[in-house]
Amino acid sequence: MLSRAATAIPDPATHGSDQIHAVATLTAAAHTAGQVATVLLIVTIAVGFYLLTCLVWPFGKCRRCKGVGKFKSPFGNAFRHCGKCDGSGLRVRLGRHLINHMRAVRGAGQNSTSKGGK
């Protein structure tokens, strides 16, 4: 007795193989589009959270003096003020610069004298 496989292997030259390939391509594209949408959603949430924290805490530590506002002299116990933060120990965060810029642009657009009709 000859036994045959339960499923036949389709011949690559058959007409149905093009349809199977197209379905596989569309399925892969759908997975890729879903992954891109998920990554974009995560990035959008992260940027929104960062901008929210910049609204609440607009200042960070000065990077040069590490938030102390002064440097110790190499000789003795004298101190001098940090030149970058002028001795405050603070710097404006990058996200706060962006928020301030967006507010300035929006304010300039609302205060414009070229609004038309007059």
C-alpha positions as CSV (number, residue, x, y, z in Angstrom):
1,M,0.0,0.0,0.0
2,L,1.2,3.4,-0.9
3,S,0.6,6.1,1.7
4,R,0.2,9.7,0.7
5,A,0.6,12.8,2.8
6,A,-2.5,14.2,4.3
7,T,-1.9,17.7,2.8
8,A,-0.6,18.3,-0.6
9,I,2.2,20.7,-1.2
10,P,1.1,23.4,-3.6
11,D,3.0,23.8,-6.8
12,P,4.6,27.2,-6.9
13,A,3.3,27.7,-10.4
14,T,-0.3,27.4,-9.3
15,H,-2.7,30.3,-9.5
16,G,-3.4,30.3,-5.7
17,S,0.2,30.9,-4.6
18,D,0.0,34.6,-5.6
19,Q,-3.0,35.1,-3.4
20,I,-1.3,33.4,-0.5
21,H,1.8,35.6,-0.9
22,A,-0.4,38.7,-1.1
23,V,-2.2,37.8,2.1
24,A,1.1,37.1,3.9
25,T,2.5,40.5,2.7
26,L,-0.6,42.3,3.9
27,T,-0.5,40.5,7.3
28,A,3.2,41.5,7.7
29,A,2.4,45.1,6.7
30,A,-0.5,45.2,9.3
31,H,1.8,43.9,12.0
32,T,4.5,46.5,11.1
33,A,1.9,49.3,11.0
34,G,0.6,48.2,14.4
35,Q,4.1,48.2,15.8
36,V,4.8,51.7,14.4
37,A,1.6,53.0,15.9
38,T,2.5,51.5,19.3
39,V,5.9,53.1,19.2
40,L,4.5,56.4,18.2
41,L,1.9,56.3,21.0
42,I,4.6,55.4,23.6
43,V,6.9,58.3,22.3
44,T,4.0,60.7,22.4
45,I,3.1,59.8,26.0
46,A,6.7,60.1,27.1
47,V,7.1,63.5,25.5
48,G,3.8,64.7,27.0
49,F,4.9,63.5,30.4
50,Y,8.3,65.2,30.0
51,L,6.6,68.5,29.0
52,L,4.2,68.2,32.0
53,T,7.1,67.8,34.4
54,C,8.8,70.8,32.7
55,L,5.6,72.8,33.5
56,V,5.8,71.8,37.2
57,W,9.6,71.9,37.6
58,P,11.0,74.3,35.1
59,F,14.5,74.3,36.5
60,G,17.2,71.6,36.8
61,K,20.6,71.5,38.3
62,C,23.4,73.5,36.7
63,R,25.6,71.0,34.8
64,R,28.8,72.9,35.4
65,C,28.6,73.3,39.2
66,K,26.1,70.4,39.8
67,G,23.6,72.6,41.5
68,V,25.9,74.0,44.2
69,G,26.3,77.5,42.5
70,K,29.9,77.8,43.5
71,F,33.3,76.3,43.0
72,K,36.0,75.7,45.6
73,S,39.4,77.3,44.9
74,P,42.2,74.9,44.1
75,F,44.3,76.6,46.8
76,G,42.7,77.2,50.2
77,N,39.1,77.4,51.2
78,A,37.9,80.3,49.0
79,F,34.8,79.9,46.8
80,R,33.8,81.6,43.6
81,H,30.4,81.8,41.9
82,C,29.6,79.6,38.9
83,G,29.8,81.7,35.8
84,K,27.2,79.7,33.9
85,C,24.3,79.9,36.4
86,D,25.6,83.1,38.2
87,G,25.7,81.3,41.5
88,S,22.0,80.1,41.5
89,G,22.8,76.5,40.8
90,L,19.8,76.3,38.5
91,R,19.3,76.1,34.7
92,V,16.2,76.2,32.6
93,R,15.3,72.7,31.3
94,L,15.2,72.1,27.5
95,G,11.5,71.3,27.6
96,R,10.7,74.6,29.4
97,H,12.6,76.4,26.7
98,L,10.3,74.7,24.2
99,I,7.2,75.6,26.2
100,N,8.3,79.2,26.5
101,H,9.0,79.4,22.7
102,M,5.5,78.0,21.9
103,R,3.9,80.5,24.3
104,A,5.8,83.4,22.7
105,V,4.8,82.3,19.2
106,R,1.2,81.9,20.2
107,G,1.2,85.3,22.0
108,A,2.8,87.0,19.0
109,G,0.1,85.5,16.7
110,Q,-2.7,86.7,19.0
111,N,-1.3,90.2,19.4
112,S,-0.7,90.7,15.7
113,T,-2.0,93.9,14.1
114,S,-2.4,92.2,10.7
115,K,-5.6,90.4,11.6
116,G,-7.5,91.5,8.5
117,G,-10.5,93.8,8.1
118,K,-9.4,97.0,9.9
